[in-house]
């Protein structure tokens, strides 16, 4: 594949497939599946489930194009020693480490912590376990991207206004160019989805570009 450009807002983003990676943020059962932690908190998971189909298309295109694919999972050690005490008090109804509908909430190795079958990693795709909202915080993501000579990130996943945009902001500050396909990210709150996407591309791409699955797939073909 030759260098080309993604159709995007506020303007097209040139990219080279050799230096581009797809980062699939936290498509975990607990956030996305009915009966998971997200739903237990009173959220309608249909708002985030709409991202699954478009994510599958982008994932398939990335694999066919041979670009690097990285998955992340938010979660903690079973003894919670990597979870800040302040984070343990958040949630309102259910809390990290407590029993949830799919095992202990946001604890590594539990069923709810795992990635949904529709987007499951295949051999050779790095999975970054992260204790925070941002995928760079206390992980080796930067090292993985640096070693792969990656400069451009296609960022998909959930939730738009939390882990997706935290990661995009962190990546932008580190010099990566991030593009977010709007139908490949999801929020439990439609208004947060709208404004989180607008914030990314505001002021001439203040911290990234916004596109859609179709444009990403077309550019990777
Ligand atoms: C949240 C995430 N929303 N992956 N996590 O707590 O966005």
Boltz pocket constraint, residues with backbone or C-beta under 6 A from the ligand:
constraints:
  - pocket:
      binder: B
      contacts: [[A, 25], [A, 26], [A, 31], [A, 74], [A, 133], [A, 158], [A, 159], [A, 160], [A, 162], [A, 163], [A, 164]]
      max_distance: 6.0
